[in-house]
């Protein structure tokens, strides 16, 4: 959830961010009591088993009251969450602890951009959760379960949330630009084709309210398009294909159209300037996984309420999502496995969506009232549960490689930003991104 790394999810909520959808908020680590009470004072641990959970960003378990609920159901358990705000700080530390086989929490969170590397290089360091009581493979989306499973069939991490794609847009700015504002009509503007989204941006620009652009960034567009392809940076054999990938080429070309066409605000996502643009209402649309809703609400504030709305994206895609695993070196493995199974069960995932907008990776949750009937008042009562559930069912099985995160960051933060912010040509931006990727892959 990239608001976790802004996230998403945030994962992203945050990725995220989401997730990000990743590692983009500032900050340092903090130890937090798992309970929901303010103040975080020490509790009497006499006779209790303490389960430590290592997370990044805002996973939302504490905020949604799930830790308190579990401790009430299991009075001999005390949950302690150790939070690192940025995944790009958290993940290297996790690898260090895994290599040393010490310093690990009983449960460790893993961002989607890192899951392949953990599964392929660290699987022997984690418990197999596929046989845990209460864990049923059938509950998860096939591709989500597969991402956390090793070649030998062991599942070393189970899915928490995912980041199905929608589009958030400002009704007031669309209206001033002569575009429809009804979410169904807006979705039809670009249904089935990201090129139609860019073409809509050109129409917006012709009548754009002064001081506004159609979208925030070419990098955001690149990620949204790219994440709708099964094979992006790697093929199914694990070979690097980013230089000739149809997904990367299509996404890059659309991003360059937007950048050179003056359709973007030339912003870097999750930077302060991006936050300020939300507050000032200076761009009209943005690719919008579930964890982005809370981010927009926070940054756009009261002035953006009922101005923002949510429509279907041109094509299904996924941006963000995370997993949790139980290291073998943890102190309380048996109890940690029980907690991990409970936290990721469909019922808890539905509660987490209701409170934190982290969208479930368990399809049975989509029919639960907390998801199926979900509407977001800030976004004009948009039926977010229905919108994201529909999008989730169309997400392709993404092929994720060990350096996915580094490759995406190089393209977005080096290549595209050089074009948008420094006036470099698309070829110069591409060459700079390729050089950065080669350094990351070879390093």
C-alpha positions in Angstrom: 0.0 0.0 0.0 2.2 2.8 -1.2 1.0 5.4 1.3 3.1 3.2 3.4 6.2 4.2 1.5 5.0 7.7 0.8 4.3 4.9 0.9 1.4 2.5 -1.0 0.2 1.7 0.0 0.2 3.8 1.0 0.2 2.3 0.8 -0.4 4.5 0.7 -3.2 4.8 4.0 -0.9 5.4 2.2 1.6 3.0 -0.3 1.5 2.2 0.3 1.4 4.1 0.1 1.2 2.4 -0.7 2.8 1.2 -2.1 4.1 2.4 -3.1 2.9 2.6 -5.2 7.6 3.1 -2.7 9.8 4.6 0.0 8.8 8.1 -0.7 7.8 9.8 2.5 10.4 11.2 4.8 10.9 10.1 8.3 12.6 7.8 10.8 11.7 4.7 12.7 9.5 4.6 15.7 8.5 2.0 18.2 4.7 1.9 18.9 2.6 0.0 21.3 0.1 -2.1 19.3 -2.8 -0.9 21.4 -5.0 1.9 20.1 -4.7 4.1 23.2 -2.9 7.5 23.0 0.4 8.0 24.7 1.9 4.6 23.9 2.8 4.0 27.6 4.2 0.7 28.7 1.8 -2.1 29.5 2.1 -4.8 32.2 3.5 -7.7 30.2 3.5 -10.2 33.1 2.3 -13.5 31.9 1.8 -12.3 28.3 3.5 -13.2 25.1 4.7 -10.2 23.1 4.5 -10.4 19.3 6.6 -7.8 17.5 5.6 -6.7 14.0 8.0 -4.8 11.8 6.2 -2.6 9.2 6.9 0.5 7.1 4.7 3.6 6.5 1.1 3.1 7.6 -0.1 -0.5 7.4 -3.3 0.5 9.2 -3.6 -2.5 11.5 -3.3 -0.3 14.6 -5.3 2.6 13.2 -8.2 0.2 12.3 -8.3 -1.3 15.8 -7.2 -4.8 14.7 -4.4 -5.1 17.2 -6.8 -4.2 20.0 -9.4 -6.6 18.7 -6.9 -9.5 18.6 -5.6 -8.8 22.0 -9.1 -8.7 23.4 -9.7 -12.1 21.8 -6.4 -13.4 23.1 -5.7 -11.7 26.4 -2.4 -13.4 26.9 -1.0 -11.7 23.8 0.6 -8.3 23.6 1.3 -6.8 20.1 4.1 -4.3 19.6 4.6 -2.7 16.2 8.0 -1.3 15.1 7.4 1.2 12.3 9.9 2.6 9.8 8.3 5.3 7.7 10.2 4.7 4.5 10.4 1.4 2.8 13.7 2.3 1.3 15.1 2.5 4.8 13.1 -0.5 6.1 13.9 -3.0 3.4 17.8 -2.8 3.4 17.6 -3.2 7.2 15.4 -6.2 6.8 17.9 -7.8 4.4 20.7 -7.1 6.9 18.8 -8.8 9.7 18.0 -11.8 7.5 21.6 -12.2 6.6 22.7 -12.0 10.2 19.7 -14.2 11.3 19.1 -11.9 14.2 17.4 -8.6 15.0 14.2 -9.8 13.3 10.6 -9.1 14.5 8.2 -12.0 14.9 6.3 -10.7 11.8 7.9 -8.7 9.0 6.1 -6.7 6.3 7.3 -6.9 2.7 6.5 -4.5 -0.1 5.3 -5.8 -3.4 8.3 -4.3 -5.2 10.6 -6.4 -3.0 8.6 -9.6 -2.7 10.4 -11.4 -5.6 13.8 -10.8 -4.2 12.7 -12.1 -0.8 11.0 -15.2 -2.3 14.0 -16.1 -4.5 16.8 -15.3 -2.2 15.5 -15.5 1.4 12.8 -18.1 1.3 14.7 -20.4 3.7 14.6 -17.7 6.3 10.8 -17.7 6.6 8.1 -20.1 7.9 5.9 -21.8 5.3 2.5 -20.2 5.9 0.5 -22.3 3.4 -0.1 -24.9 6.1 -1.0 -22.5 8.9 -4.4 -22.9 10.5 -6.9 -20.5 9.0 -4.8 -19.9 5.8 -6.5 -21.1 2.7 -4.9 -20.5 -0.7 -8.4 -20.3 -2.3 -9.1 -17.1 -0.3 -6.5 -15.1 -2.2 -6.3 -13.8 -5.8 -4.2 -16.4 -7.6 -1.5 -13.9 -8.7 -1.2 -12.5 -5.2 -0.7 -15.9 -3.6 1.8 -16.8 -6.3 3.9 -13.7 -5.6 4.5 -14.8 -2.0 5.3 -18.4 -2.9 8.7 -20.0 -3.7 9.3 -22.5 -6.5 9.2 -25.4 -4.0 5.6 -24.5 -3.2 6.2 -23.0 0.2 4.4 -19.7 0.8 6.7 -17.5 2.8 4.6 -14.4 2.8 0.8 -13.9 2.6 -0.9 -11.0 0.9 -2.3 -8.0 2.7 -3.7 -5.5 0.3 -3.5 -4.7 -3.4 -3.7 -1.5 -5.5 -6.3 -1.8 -8.2 -6.4 1.2 -10.4 -9.0 3.9 -10.8 -8.7 7.6 -11.8 -9.4 10.5 -9.5 -10.4 13.7 -11.1 -11.6 17.2 -10.1 -15.2 17.8 -11.2 -14.8 21.6 -10.9 -11.8 21.7 -13.3 -13.3 19.2 -15.7 -16.5 21.4 -15.9 -14.5 24.6 -16.6 -12.6 22.8 -19.3 -15.9 21.7 -21.0 -15.5 18.0 -20.0 -18.2 15.8 -18.5 -18.2 15.5 -14.7 -20.4 12.4 -14.1 -18.1 9.5 -13.1 -19.7 7.1 -15.6 -19.4 9.6 -18.4 -15.8 10.4 -17.4 -14.9 6.7 -17.4 -16.2 6.4 -21.0 -13.9 9.2 -22.2 -10.9 6.9 -21.9 -12.4 3.4 -21.6 -10.2 0.6 -22.9 -7.2 2.8 -24.0 -4.7 4.9 -22.2 -4.2 6.9 -25.4 -7.7 8.1 -25.0 -6.7 9.4 -21.6 -3.9 11.4 -23.1 -6.2 12.6 -25.9 -8.7 13.8 -23.2 -5.8 15.7 -21.7 -5.3 17.5 -24.9 -8.9 18.5 -24.9 -8.6 19.7 -21.4 -5.5 21.8 -22.2 -7.4 23.6 -25.0 -9.8 25.1 -22.4 -7.9 24.6 -19.2 -8.6 26.9 -16.2 -5.7 29.2 -15.8 -2.8 27.8 -13.8 -3.9 24.1 -14.1 -2.8 21.1 -15.9 -4.6 17.9 -16.9 -2.5 15.6 -14.7 0.2 15.7 -12.1 3.1 13.9 -13.7 4.3 11.9 -16.6 5.9 9.4 -14.1 2.5 8.8 -12.6 1.1 8.1 -16.0 4.0 5.8 -16.9 3.5 3.7 -13.8 -0.3 3.4 -14.2 0.1 2.2 -17.8 3.0 0.0 -17.2 1.4 -1.8 -14.2 -1.4 -3.0 -16.5 0.9 -5.3 -18.4 1.8 -8.8 -17.2 5.5 -8.6 -18.4 7.2 -5.3 -17.9 10.8 -5.4 -16.8 11.2 -9.2 -16.7 9.8 -12.0 -18.7 8.3 -15.2 -17.2 11.8 -16.9 -17.3 13.2 -14.1 -15.1 15.2 -12.5 -17.9 15.5 -8.7 -18.1 13.4 -7.3 -21.0 13.0 -3.6 -20.0 15.0 -2.3 -23.0 12.6 -3.9 -25.5 9.5 -4.5 -23.4 6.2 -3.5 -25.2 4.9 -2.5 -21.8 7.8 -0.1 -21.1 7.7 1.3 -24.7 4.0 1.9 -24.7 4.1 3.5 -21.2 7.2 5.6 -22.1 5.6 6.9 -25.3 2.4 7.9 -23.6 4.4 9.6 -20.8 6.5 11.5 -23.3 3.3 12.7 -25.1 2.0 14.0 -21.9 5.3 15.7 -20.9 6.1 17.3 -24.2 2.4 18.2 -24.8 2.3 20.3 -21.6 -0.4 18.1 -20.0 1.5 17.6 -16.7 2.3 19.7 -13.7 5.9 18.5 -13.9 5.7 17.2 -10.4 7.5 14.5 -8.6 5.0 12.3 -6.7 5.1 12.4 -2.9 7.4 15.5 -2.9 6.2 18.6 -1.0 5.5 20.3 -4.3 3.1 17.5 -5.2 1.3 17.9 -1.8 1.1 21.6 -2.3 -0.4 21.1 -5.8 -3.2 19.0 -4.2 -3.8 21.8 -1.7 -4.0 24.4 -4.5 -6.0 22.4 -6.9 -3.6 22.8 -9.8 -4.1 19.5 -11.6 -7.3 17.8 -12.7 -6.6 14.1 -12.6 -4.3 11.4 -11.3 -4.0 7.6 -11.4 -5.6 6.5 -8.2 -5.3 3.2 -6.4 -7.3 2.9 -3.2 -4.6 4.1 -0.9 -4.4 7.3 -2.8 -7.9 8.3 -1.6 -6.7 9.0 1.9 -3.6 10.8 0.6 -5.7 13.1 -1.5 -8.1 13.8 1.3 -5.2 14.7 3.6 -3.4 16.9 1.2 -6.3 18.6 -0.6 -8.1 19.2 2.6 -11.6 20.7 3.1 -11.3 22.8 -0.1 -11.1 19.6 -2.2 -14.1 17.9 -0.6 -16.7 16.9 -3.2 -14.6 18.5 -5.9 -12.6 15.2 -6.3 -14.4 12.1 -7.7 -13.4 8.6 -8.8 -14.0 7.0 -12.2 -12.8 3.7 -13.8 -9.3 3.6 -15.2 -8.8 3.0 -18.9 -7.5 -0.5 -18.2 -7.1 -2.7 -15.1 -3.7 -2.3 -13.4 -2.2 -2.7 -10.0 -0.1 -0.1 -8.1 1.0 -1.2 -4.6 0.3 -3.9 -2.1 2.2 -5.7 0.5 2.8 -9.0 2.4 3.6 -10.2 5.8 5.9 -13.2 6.7 7.1 -14.9 9.8 10.9 -15.2 10.1 12.3 -18.5 11.4 14.6 -16.5 13.7 11.6 -14.9 15.4 11.1 -15.4 19.2 7.5 -16.4 19.1 6.9 -18.2 15.8 3.8 -20.2 16.7 1.9 -17.2 18.0 3.2 -15.0 15.2 1.8 -17.5 12.6 -1.6 -17.4 14.3 -1.6 -13.5 14.2 -0.5 -13.3 10.6 -3.2 -15.7 9.6 -5.8 -13.7 11.5 -4.7 -10.3 10.2 -4.8 -11.4 6.6 -8.1 -13.3 6.7 -10.9 -11.9 4.5 -12.9 -10.5 7.4 -10.0 -8.5 8.7 -9.0 -7.3 5.2 -12.6 -6.0 4.8 -12.3 -4.1 8.1 -9.0 -2.6 7.1 -10.6 -1.3 3.8 -13.5 0.2 5.8 -11.1 2.1 8.1 -8.0 2.7 6.0 -8.9 2.1 2.4 -6.4 -0.7 2.0 -8.1 -2.9 -0.7 -8.3 -6.6 0.1 -6.3 -9.2 -1.8 -9.0 -11.8 -0.8 -12.0 -11.7 -3.3 -14.5 -13.1 -0.8 -14.1 -9.8 1.1 -15.5 -7.9 -2.0 -19.0 -9.2 -1.2 -18.9 -8.2 2.5 -20.9 -5.1 3.3 -17.8 -3.1 4.4 -16.5 -3.4 0.8 -19.5 -3.9 -1.5 -21.4 -1.0 0.0 -18.5 1.3 0.5 -18.9 4.9 -0.6 -16.5 7.7 0.0 -18.2 11.0 1.1 -15.1 13.1 0.4 -15.2 12.0 -3.3 -18.9 12.7 -3.8 -20.1 9.3 -2.4 -18.2 7.5 -5.1 -18.9 3.7 -4.9 -15.3 2.9 -4.2 -15.9 -0.6 -3.1 -17.6 -1.5 -6.4 -15.2 0.4 -8.5 -12.1 -1.2 -7.1 -13.5 -4.7 -6.9 -14.3 -4.5 -10.6 -10.8 -3.3 -11.3 -9.2 -5.9 -9.1 -10.8 -8.8 -11.0 -9.2 -7.7 -14.3 -5.6 -7.2 -13.0 -3.2 -9.4 -15.0 -0.7 -11.7 -13.2 2.2 -9.4 -12.9 5.7 -10.8 -13.4 7.9 -9.2 -10.7 11.7 -9.5 -10.8 14.3 -8.9 -8.1 15.1 -5.4 -9.3 11.6 -4.2 -10.2 11.6 -1.3 -7.8 15.1 0.0 -8.8 14.2 -0.2 -12.5 10.9 1.7 -12.0 12.6 4.3 -9.9 15.3 4.9 -12.5 12.7 5.4 -15.3 10.5 7.7 -13.2 12.9 9.7 -11.1 15.8 9.9 -13.6 14.6 9.5 -17.1 11.1 11.1 -17.0 12.1 13.9 -14.6 15.0 14.9 -16.9 12.5 15.4 -19.7 9.8 17.1 -17.6 11.9 19.3 -15.3 15.2 19.8 -17.1 14.0 20.1 -20.7 16.0 17.1 -21.9 14.8 15.3 -25.0 12.9 11.9 -24.7 16.0 10.2 -26.1 18.3 11.9 -23.5 15.9 11.0 -20.7 15.7 7.4 -21.9 19.5 7.1 -22.2 19.9 8.5 -18.6 17.4 6.0 -17.3 19.1 3.1 -19.0 22.4 4.0 -17.6 20.9 4.2 -14.1 19.3 0.9 -14.5 22.5 -0.8 -15.6 24.2 0.5 -12.5 21.4 -0.8 -10.3 21.2 -4.2 -12.0 24.9 -4.8 -12.0 25.4 -3.4 -8.5 
